[in-house]
Amino acid sequence: MTNIKSQFSSEEWMKVMTGAGNAGSAIVAASPSGVTGLIAEMGAIVKGVREEVGKEPRTPLLEAIAADLVAGPPEACNKTAKAASRIWKRP
């Protein structure tokens, strides 16, 4: 069996990995409900992703997503996070 992740380019795989969060963000933006509502909605998104990834049996796609979630963010995200932290720390 081939690794399903290898069937995607890095850009496509990033879209797969961020798809649920982006869809959830669009839903939250469509019906803003303040900071408390935003936190609750984002928590629901995270919970939903965790539940789906944790279900057995998993599809090969969910297996690949779960493996990447456990491994941590890709190097591109690490670089972006480091750059953002430098910007926010500026006086």
C-alpha positions in Angstrom: 0.0 0.0 0.0 1.4 3.4 -0.9 1.6 6.3 1.5 -1.5 8.4 0.8 0.5 11.6 1.8 2.9 11.0 -1.1 0.0 11.4 -3.5 -0.3 15.1 -2.6 2.2 17.9 -3.3 3.3 19.8 -0.1 0.9 22.6 -0.9 -2.0 20.2 -1.4 -1.1 18.4 1.8 -1.1 21.7 3.8 -4.6 22.3 2.4 -5.7 18.9 3.6 -4.2 19.4 7.0 -5.7 22.9 7.5 -9.0 22.3 5.8 -11.1 21.6 8.9 -9.7 24.7 10.7 -10.2 26.9 7.6 -13.8 25.7 7.2 -14.5 26.3 10.9 -13.0 29.7 10.7 -15.3 30.6 7.8 -18.3 29.5 9.8 -17.2 31.5 12.9 -16.6 34.6 10.7 -20.1 34.2 9.2 -21.7 34.5 12.6 -19.5 36.5 14.9 -20.4 36.1 18.6 -17.7 37.9 20.5 -14.6 36.6 22.1 -16.4 34.0 24.2 -18.3 32.6 21.2 -15.0 32.6 19.2 -13.3 30.5 21.8 -16.2 28.1 22.1 -16.4 27.6 18.3 -12.6 27.0 18.0 -12.8 24.6 20.9 -15.6 22.7 19.1 -13.5 22.6 15.9 -10.5 21.1 17.8 -12.8 18.6 19.6 -14.4 17.5 16.3 -11.0 17.0 14.6 -9.7 15.0 17.6 -12.8 12.8 17.7 -12.7 12.0 14.0 -9.0 11.3 14.0 -9.4 9.1 17.1 -12.2 6.9 15.7 -11.5 3.3 14.8 -11.2 2.1 12.1 -9.5 5.0 10.4 -9.3 5.6 6.7 -5.8 5.8 5.2 -6.3 9.6 4.8 -7.2 10.0 8.5 -4.2 7.8 9.4 -1.9 10.1 7.5 -3.5 13.2 9.1 -3.2 11.7 12.6 0.5 10.8 12.0 1.2 14.4 11.0 -0.8 15.9 13.9 1.2 13.7 16.4 4.5 14.6 14.7 3.8 18.3 15.1 3.7 21.2 12.6 5.7 21.0 9.4 8.9 23.0 9.0 7.1 25.7 7.0 4.8 26.3 9.9 7.6 26.4 12.4 9.4 29.0 10.4 6.3 31.1 10.1 5.6 30.8 13.9 9.2 31.9 14.7 9.0 34.9 12.4 5.6 35.9 13.9 7.0 35.6 17.4 9.9 37.9 16.5 7.5 40.5 15.1 5.2 40.4 18.2 8.2 40.7 20.6 9.4 43.9 19.0 9.0 47.0 21.3 
